[in-house]
Amino acid sequence: MHVLLIEDDALVGEGIQVGLRLQGVTVDWIRDGQQAAKALPQSDHDVVILDLALPNRSGLDLLRDLRGAGRSTPVLILTAFDAVEDRVMGLDAGADDYLAKPFDLQELGARLRALARRSQGRASALLRHGELEFDPATLEASIDGRVVELPRREAALLQLLLENRGQVVSLERIHDQLYGWDEGVESNAPAVHIHNLRRKLGKGLIETVRGVGYRIAREPS
């Protein structure tokens, strides 16, 4: 999952970024409302985390602009614990969920996964493909009940491919999902992750579409 965080508080933002990355989430962080207004129209993030009290442009204005442009990206707003009016205005302006500060990072991760799951039209939290099962909450994969250990980025790549079974996932999208704006990446990194996934999960799972990207067949062979 690739998340855009719009939050001006350095301590809160850093905590969210570190905590979500440990849960396998790629996080891009913007600290200013005006900068967010420029980035949102081009954003293809899975979910937006939006603080309402931002410098230079309010989160509520950003949300209204996003919905006014016809964008349906799920938005979770962050509010002060006692700011009931802000929560109501945010939800009425088009937010999909809210979380009051202070909050638990595990709960934040769970809410983000639920928002992403609903936007994809999935009822189940688990992703299954034949004997392969993947749990986005724990980043744990298993084949016929046997647990397969996967590092964070391999797990994130497997999740991306499973969520798009039958479709080719481009190299550009893989780079975007696995690496944030502030993270350097070598051009062959996706190929290395694909090689490792094939070694651990079976060579026939992931197909290469030369010059385009990778895919998992809609139905297991």
N, C-alpha and C positions, 0 to 999 in steps of 0.2 A: 504494500500500500504506500502511496506517495501523498503526503499531507503538506498543505500550505498553512503555516502558523503565522498569524498576524497578531502580535503581542508586543507592547512597548516596554513592559517590565523585564529588565535583564535577568533578574533572578528567576522569575517564573518561566520566562522563555527558555533559558538554559536548562532548567529542570525538565521541562516538557521535551525539549529536543533530545536530551540524553536519555530520559526515561523511555521515550517512544522508540528510539533507535535500539534499545535493548530488547524491545518487543518486535523487532524486525521491520519497523516502519521508517521509511525515508522521509526526513522532515526538512523543508525549506522554511526559513524564518525571515519575516519582514517586521520591522519595528515601528514603522511610520505609516500613518493613514494615507498620505499623499503618494508614497511609494507603492503602497498596496493598490491604490486606484489605478496606477499604471500597469501593475503586474497582473491583476485579476482578469482583464479582458483576454489575455493570452494564456491564462493558466489552464492546464489540463490535469490538475491534481485530482485525486480521488475524493478527498474531503478537505474542507477549509475549517480551521479552528480560528475563531474570530473574537477578539476582545472588543467590547463596545467602546471603552474609554481609550481612544487613541489620539496622539498629537496630530494636528494638521487636517485630519479628516476623521469624522466619527465612524465607528464600526457600523452603526445603524445606516448611515448614508451609503457606505460601501455595500452593505447587504441589499439595500433597495436598488442600487444601480445594477448589481449583479442579477437580481431577479427581473428588473426592468428590461435588461438586455436579453431575457429569455434563457439565461443559464440555469441549469437544474443541478449543478454541483451541490452535494450535501454540505450543509454548514452547521457547525456546532458552535454556539456562542458561549463565551466565558463572561460571567457577571459576578459582582459582589454578592455575598451570601444573602444580604437583606434587600437586594435590588429587585423586588418583585415586579415593579413597573417596567424596568429594563427588560426583564425576561419576557413579559407579556408583549412589549413592543417588538422585541426581536423575533419572537415566534410569529407574530402577526405580519411582520415584514418579510417573512419567508424562511426563517431559520428552521432547521429540522430537529434540533435538540439543543439543550443548554446544560451547562455544568457550573455550579456555584463555587467560587473560591472561598476557602482552600478546598482542594479536591485530591482524590487518590489517583495516582498515575495508572494503576491497573484498571480502575473504573473508566478513566479517560480512554485507554486503549480498547476496552470492551465496547464502549459507546461508538468509537470510530469504526470498529469492525462491524457493528450492527448497522451503522449508516451505510457503509460500503456494500454490505450484503444486500440490504434492501434496494439500493440503487441498481444492483445487478439482477434483482428479481429472484434472489436465492432465499429459500426458506431455511435450509440447513446450514449450520455453522461449519460443518465438515465438508471437505472437498474429496470426492471419491472418483476413482477411475480404475475399473476392474478391481484387482486385489490391493491397489494402492489407496491409502487414505492419508489425508493431510489435515492437520488442525491448525488454522491460522492463529489461534489464541496461544498455543504452546510452541508453535513452529516445529511440531513433531510430525514426522512422516513414518508410516508403517506399511509393510507389504505382507499381506496375509497374517497380520498380527505381530510381525517382527519389526521392532523399532529400528529406524535408520537415522543415525545422527547426521544432521545437516547444519553447517554454519549459517549465520544470519542471512547472508546474501544468496546462498544457494537455496535456502528455504523461501526467501522472497521471490526468487526467480521461478521456483517450482509453483508457488501460489499463483503468480501471474499467468503462467502457462495453463494451469488447471482452470483458472477462471475464464480463460479464452479458448477452451478446447474446440478444435476444428477450425480455428482461425490462425493465420500466420501473425505472430507477434514480431514486429520489426526490431532491428537492432537499436534504432533510435529510441523506441519506447522502452526497451530493456534497459538501456543506459539511463533513461529518465527515471524509471521506477527504482533502480538499484542505487543510484548515486544522486545526492543532493547537489545544490548549486555550489556549495563550498567544498566539495569532495573531488579530488583529482582521481582520474581513472585511466588506465591504459586501454588502448583500443581493442586489445585481444582479451580483455577481462571476461566478457560474456561467454566467449568460446571456451575459456578455461572452466567457468562454472558449469556450462553445458556438459563438457567432458566429465567432470566430477559427478554430475547427476546421473549420467548414463552409466558410469562405472558402479554407482551405488544402487541404482534403481532398475537397471537393465538397458541394454543398447537400443531396444526397439521402442522405448517410450517416447523419445523426442525426435522428431523429424527435422532435418535441415532443409530449408527452402533457399537454395543458393542465391546469394546476392540480395536476399530480402530479410530473412530471419529464421525463426523456429516455430514449431507448432506441435501440439499433442493431438492425435487423431480424436475425432468426436467419440468414436466407439473403440474400446480396447480391442486389440487383435487377439 
